[in-house]
C-alpha cells in the first residue's frame, strides 16, 4: 500500500476490489479505493467518481471539514430507491487526492463487499490485527466480592490497541447471576455480539457480558464463549488481581 499523510488525514491506496450496493442495485465498483482516516480509530472508503454506477443528485447542502474542506452532499439514486444525503464529494479539497473521489455513508448502503466477501460496520483497518489464542491460565471474574466466572480454559483475544479479552466457556459462568439484554453490537472483525446484564447483591449491572454466537471467520475460536468487560469487573489472572484497563468502555 502506498501511503500519504496530509495534515490530520492519512490517505492510502488499497489493492482490494470494493463494491457498494443500495436498493438491490450496484452503486459503485472499483479496484482502486482509497482508505481515508477521517477519525483516528478506523478508516473510511473513498471511491473514484468514475467507479460510480448510481446517480449522485446534489442535495443542496454542504458539510465542512477543517482538513478536507467543503464537502458537497448528494443523494444516491438507484432504480431500487434513494439514499438521502448518503454521498459526499470534495471537489475543491485542499487534499488534491480527494477531489475526484466520493465517500458513501457506510451504514446507508445495503451491502459492502471487499472482493467477494461482505464487510460490516466500517472498513477494516489494515494496521489492526486480531489473534485468538487458547490458554490454560486461570481466569476468575468477580464483582462486589461475588465470583461471576472461573475457568482454566480461556481463549484470549488480542486486538491491536485494545486490552486483552478473556473468553470463557459458558459452563464456567454463573448463569444464575445473568439477565438477558436486548443490546446488540457489531464489530467488523468479530461480527454481532449479544449481551447479558449481571445482578449481584440486589444491584443490576447492565450489559456487562457479551457473546459472539456466530462470529466472522477470523474470530471463530470465540464462538459461543462469554466475555466480561474487564474495565468494569475484578479480573484475577493466575490468582493475581489485574488493574482495570483504560479504554473507551471504562
N, C-alpha and C positions, 0 to 999 in steps of 0.2 A: 504494500500500500504506500502510495505517496502521501506526504503529509505536509500541511501548511498551517501556520499559526498567524492570525492577524488580529491584533488586539485581544479581546476576550473570547474570540470564537475560533475554534480549531476546525479546519475543513480537511477531509481526507477522501481520496478516491476509494471505492470498493470494487472488487472484482466479481461480486455476486450479481446474478440476474435478479432484478426486483420487479414484481408486478403488484398492482393495487386494483381492487375491484369494488364497484358500488352498484347496487340495484341489479346484480347479475350481469353486469357489463364490465369489460376491461377499461379501466381508467388510464393506466399507464403501464408501459413495459419497456425496461431498459437494461442494458448490460454495463452501463456506466453511471451508477448512482453515486451521490456524494453523502458522506456522513458528516453532519454538522453538529458540533456540541454547543447548542444554544444555552444549555444549562450544564453545570459540571458533571451531573450524575450519569447521564446517558445521552447518546446522540439521536438526532432526527434524520430521516432520509429526505434529501433534496434530489429531485429527479429532473433531467433535461426537459425543457419545454417541447423539444422535438419528439419526445417519447410519449407525449400525452395523446390519448385516443378519445377522451371525452371533451365536451365543450366547457371552456372556462369562461364564465359570464361575470364581468365586473359587478360587484355588489354595491359599488358607490361608497365604499369605506376604505380607510387606511389604518394600518397598525404600525406604530413607530417603535423601532428598536435602537438603543443608543449605539450598538455596534454594527447592525445590519442596515440601518437607515429606515426609510419609509416603505412599508410593505403594502401592496395592493391586494385587497381581499376579493376573492372570486367565489361564486357558486360553482359547484361541479354538477354538470347536467349530463345525464345519460338517458337512454331510452327507458331505463328502469326507474328513474326518479331524479330528484335534485337534492344534493347535499349542500345546504345553505352555508356560505362562509367557510367552506372546507378547504380552500386552497389559498396560498399566499405566495406572491412573487415580489421580488425586489429589483425592479428594472434599473434603478439608479443607485444601487447599493454601493457604499464605499469599498465593499469587498467585491472586487470585479468578478471573481469566480461565481458569485451567486446570481449575477444579473440574468443569466439565461436558464435559471433553474426555477422549479416550483416545489413548495412544500405542501403536501396534503396532510390534513389533520388525521393522525393515525386512527383515532377512535371513530372518526366519521366514516371511514371506509369499512366495507363489509368484510374484506379479506385482504391480507397481505401475504405474499409469497417471496421467500428467498430461494432461488432456483425453484424446485417443485415442492418445497416444504413450507407449511404455514408458520407464521410468527405471530406473537401475541404481545399486547400491552405497549411495546415500543421496540425499535430495533435493538438487537443485542450489541453491547459494547465489545469490540474486538479485543480490548485490554482487560476484560473481566474473565475469570476462569472459575468454574465450579468443580470441585473434587469431592467425591463421597467415599469415605474410607471406613471399612469395617474396623472395629476396635474391641478390645477386651477390657478397657478401662472401666472402673466402677463409677457410675454416674448416679447421683442422688439429687432429687429436686425437692425442695421444701418451701413452705410459705407459712409464716406466723407459727413456726415450730412444728408444723404438720408435714409429714412426708407425703408428697404427691406421686412420686415415681422413684424406682430404684432399679438399675439394670447393669449387668456386666456384658451386655450385647449391643452397645450403641453403634450407630452409624454416624460418623461425624462429617458434617458438610462444611467444607472450607470454601468460602466465596470471597473473591478479591474485595478488600476494603471493608468487609463486614466481620463481626465476631463469629467464631465457630458456632455451629448449631448442632445440638446433640439430639438425634432422632432415636426414639426408644420404642421397642416392641410394645404393642398395646397390652400384652399380658403382664407387662411390668408397670403399668399405670393404674392408679386407683380410680377406677371409673365411678365409684360411689361419690366422688367429690366433683365430678364433671357435670356440667349442664350444657345442653345443646344451644348453639348460637346460629342465627341466620346469616352471620357475616361470611363473606367470601372475598378473597383477594386473588389477584393474578400476578404471576411472575413470568417474564419472558424466558427464563432459564429452567423453571421448575413446573410451571403450569398453574392450575387452580387449587387454592387451599380453602378448606372449610375449617371452622373453629368450634372450640368449646370454651365456655367460661368455667371458672373454678369457684366453689363455695367452701369456705373454710371458716370455722368458728362463727358461723352466722353471717359472714360477710361475703358478698359475691364480687369476684374479680373478673371483669368482662374480657373475653377473647384472649385468654392467657395461653391457650394451647391450640396448635393447628396440625393439620394432616393433609398430605397430598395423596389422595386415593388413586389417582391415575396420572402420575407426573409425566413430564416430557421425557423423551428417550434418554437424554444425557443425565437425568436425575432419577432413573428407575430404581436405584437402590434404596431410596427413601420411601417407596410406595407403601402405604398402609402403616406408617410409623408416626408416632406423636412427637412433637417438639414444643418445648416451653420457651417463652421469652426469658432468656437469661438476664435481661435488663430489669425484670420485674419479680424474679423469684430468687431464692437462695440455691445456688448450684454447687454441689460438692463433687470434686473430681479426685478419685482415689482418696477420699476422706478429707480432702482439703477444700475449705470454702473458697470459692473464686470471687474475685472482685466483680461487681456488676459492670458490664461494659457500657461505654457511652456510644450511643447510636441514635439515628432518627426516631427509634422506638423507646428511648429511655424515658 
